[in-house]
């Protein structure tokens, strides 16, 4: 799965929509064997918001904690070119879509229902993901 920027922010900001679900998804990446990918652009955007909300030092700590749970996928010229050529109206959404498609991920987790509709990669919310893939207590 590839996490959209809003999922990262939901996981560290109580009170955001689906905050608990986003935290559960990240928790599963810590010892439960689930692999979450994140684009560097999402980390940049998350850091910007976290710094404004919590200050520089806390934002660094939160971002570092997130990066310990996820795999950062590289972004190259190929993703940029795919984004520009895509039918996504938002360049950043096009970048996330390109990262997902080029890395053969199964899902893009996002709260942006309109984004990624035209992608070959299925998108869903964290709540939908947790419903479709409940944690097996015997695992």
N, C-alpha and C positions, 0 to 999 in steps of 0.2 A: 504494500500500500504506500501511497505517497500522500503526505499531509500538506494540505493547503495552509497558507499563512493564518487564516482565521482559526484553524484548529490549534495551532501553536499558542495563539493568544488566548483562546478559550481555556486551554489547559493551565495557564498560569494566572489568569485573571478571574477570580471568583465573581460571580454575578453576571458574567457573560453567558449568552445562550449556550446550552449544552456543555457547560464547564465541567460538570462531573463526568460526563461521557468522554470528553476529550482527555481528562486526567486518567480515566480507566484505560483508554487506548494506549496512552504512554506507559502506564503501569504494566501493561501486558508486554511491553517491549523490554521491561526490566525483569528478566528471569522467566518469562512465560513463552519465550521463543518466537514472538511475533516481530517481524521486521518492518520498520517504518522508515521510509526515505523522506528526505527533506531537501528542497532546493536552496542553495545559498541566498537567493533573492528573498525567500521567505524568512530566513534567519535575519537578514538585514532589516526587513520591514518589522519583524517582531522586536528586534533590538530597539529600533526607533520608538515604537509604541511603549515598550517596557521602560525605556529610559525616561520618557516623559511622565509615565505613571509612577514609577518607583525610584527614580534617580539612577545615576550612572552605576554605582557599585552594585546595587541590588539587581539591576538589569543584567550586568555581567554574570552574576551568580546564577540567575534564572536561565540565561541563555546557555551557560556552560552546563548546567544540569540537564537541559533539554538535549544538548549535543551529545551527552553521554548515553542517551537512550535511543538515538536515531542514527541512521547512516546518511551522510551528506552526499548527494549526487552532484557530479560536476556539471557545470553549464559551459558550453562552448559556443562557437560561432554557429554550429549546426542547430542548436536549440533556438538561438536568436533568429536565424533565417526561417526556421519552421514557424516561429511565432509571428513574424511579419507576414509570411505567406498564408497563415491559417485564416479561418473564418471567425476566429475569436475577436470580439470587439475590443478586448482589453489586452494590452501587450503582456502584462504579468500573467494573466490567465493563460495566454498562449505559451509562455515560457513553462509554466507548470504542466500544461498539457503536453508539450514537447518532451519534457523530462519524463513524464509518465509513459508516454508512448515509446520513447527510445530506450527506456529501462525495463520495458515489458512488465510493468506492474499490473496487478489485477484490479486495483481500485484507487481512485483519488478520493480521499476523505476531505469533505468540505461542507460548509453551511451555505454556500452560494449555489442555490438550486439552478440558477440560470447558466452558470459557468459549466463548461465542459460537456454540454449536451451533444455537441457534434464530435466529441472525441471518441476514438476507438476504445478508450479505457472507461469503464463504468465509474460513475461518481456516486457517492452516498454520504450521508451524515454519519457522525460517530454513533449516534443512537441506532441508526439502521444497521451499521456494521456490527454493533454489539448484539443486536437482535438476531442477525443472520448467523453470527459466529459466537454463540455463547461460550463462556469459558468452561471447559470440561473439568469438573472438580477432581477427576481421577488422573488427569494429566500431570 
